[in-house]
């Protein structure tokens, strides 16, 4: 009788998924209740991280236990009702609840560490839930709905980046570097097909004498239709994210299907190496993701015409971009069979020739020596050594070169860029694939050891290397067993999405700031626009981008002021060449410049009441 009772009890419990699914269900219930708790207490402005003590005081352990038990019973009932049609209810609940909890927790945190911690937890529980599931079920979703999901999310991320970066621009959050110089350069391109700037080096010179970004000419028709700094920021968001199109084609070609195809593309769309650099105003490197991904697609499919076209486009993004073509071209020649392999070597050789020519031209006619020194100073035995000397030093002392790869300031960057791809770029025994990591090692880790911006996830230097790392992650995963590959790619996608949301969601403050003080910022911008476009202007660095659509504009900074022995400002350098001064009342330098301007006969041209902009006009002759 006891045995019959036990069998009946086990049969009854199995109808509720017990005891097999109890752990998944209990953890799911805990995550669901914890998510609801965070959402409710955030309405009371209680933060679970920054205000964790107050958060605990406002929470009841008894209430949380009761709600967790109630949700557990609800999940048990749900399993009982749908288990005959869908047996993976608890696994799905664990994945959804753990990921949702992580996203809710990290929302607007702005922290990589918080995002990474929550992402790892979500990835662990998701992999645990998926470990028993059939791999075939992951491929059931057809290409059409998978594509709709991928490109809808990509469009959403691009819109989000556009809206938040444009809001930052509208609230005067951008400066001369690196926004005003590009507004002035594109205005010059629009007017006379040159890229002349005055605010970049304090004198009239072409931006192409600093960076050989001839790809600007291809974007110029769009800018001519919508001539604004906002156009540049929107385009940057699109170019950063649009690389998901060739990545989608690459992933399909390498056997990614269904949910795994979606996961592969999410690694790109939410990658902080592509999202966060967009918030450093605007830069030509933003063209790299789309162009590079099409170049990688060309090599992956052995499409020779596309290989040459994209190689050329990559080279004209910037003077250091040929390095990508060289590495990808050599990789292509080693990865493919004859006769097509020769085209990789030809593309690499042409890139070398272009690189030598353009660097020589920049050195003789532009800013090449300064740019080389600022980037490679850590590898120069003597200040002013050229690039050839840098290569010689690296050859003679490779130990020192290797010692630069990981420093205190590059270790965090290394984790930020490798964790979202679960270090998959290293998981291969095919040495030729490491060719694609050379730009990352040189441009970010080695240069970053001395030039900190290169090893900062918030700057433009990671745009290109991120694409190569993502591609390596996908192709290296192909060498794994199908189940292992599925789990790795899924975990990487979860980590990428959570860390991406953690860091990017904090930028919503830009749109909120603009929305709240819209009239104030519009008034300031309207005041600036009253200055004649043919006038020569001196402007505060954060006001300069809004007045940079002119032939002559210069940055007002500490270097503009002339000081006596006591440190008192007694003059302004080059004051005679300006027609107007657009200054910020919130800049302490303005108070020092005002007496100098008034003593020289300058008068107030515009000073909106209650605003921070003040414009001075040169005295009439």
Secondary structure, 3 states (H helix, E strand, C coil): CHHHHHHHHHHHHHCCCCCCCHHHHHHHHHHHHHHHHHHHHHCCCCCCCCCHHHHHHCCCHHHHHHHHHHHHHHHHHHHHHHCCCCCCHHHHHHHHHHHHHHHHHHCCCCCHHHHHHHHHHHHHHHHHHHCCCCHHHHHCCCHHHHHHHHHHHHHHHHHHHHHHHHHHHHCCCCCHHHHHHHHHHHHHHHHHCCCEECCCCCCCEEHHHCCCCCCHHHHHHHHHHCCCHHHHHHHHHHHHHCCHHHHHHHHHHCCCCHHHHHHHHHHHHCCHHHHHHHHCCCCHHHHHHHHHHHHHHHHHHCCHHHHHHHHHHHHCCCCCCHHHHHHHHHHHHHHCCCCCHHHHHHHHHHHHHHHHHHHHHHHHHCCHHHHHHHHHHHHCCCCCCCHHHHHHHHHHCHHHHHHCCCCHHHHHHHHHHHHCCCCHHHCCCCHHHHHHHHHHHHHHHHHHHHCHHHHCCCCCCHHHHHHHHHHHHHHHHCCCCHHHHHHHHHHHHHHHHHHHHHHHHHHHHHHHHHHHCHHHHHHHHHHHCCCCCCCCEEEEHHHHHHHCCCCCEEEECHHHEEECCCCCEEEECCHHHCCEEEEECCCHHHHHHHHHHHHCCCEEEECCCCCCEEEEECCCC
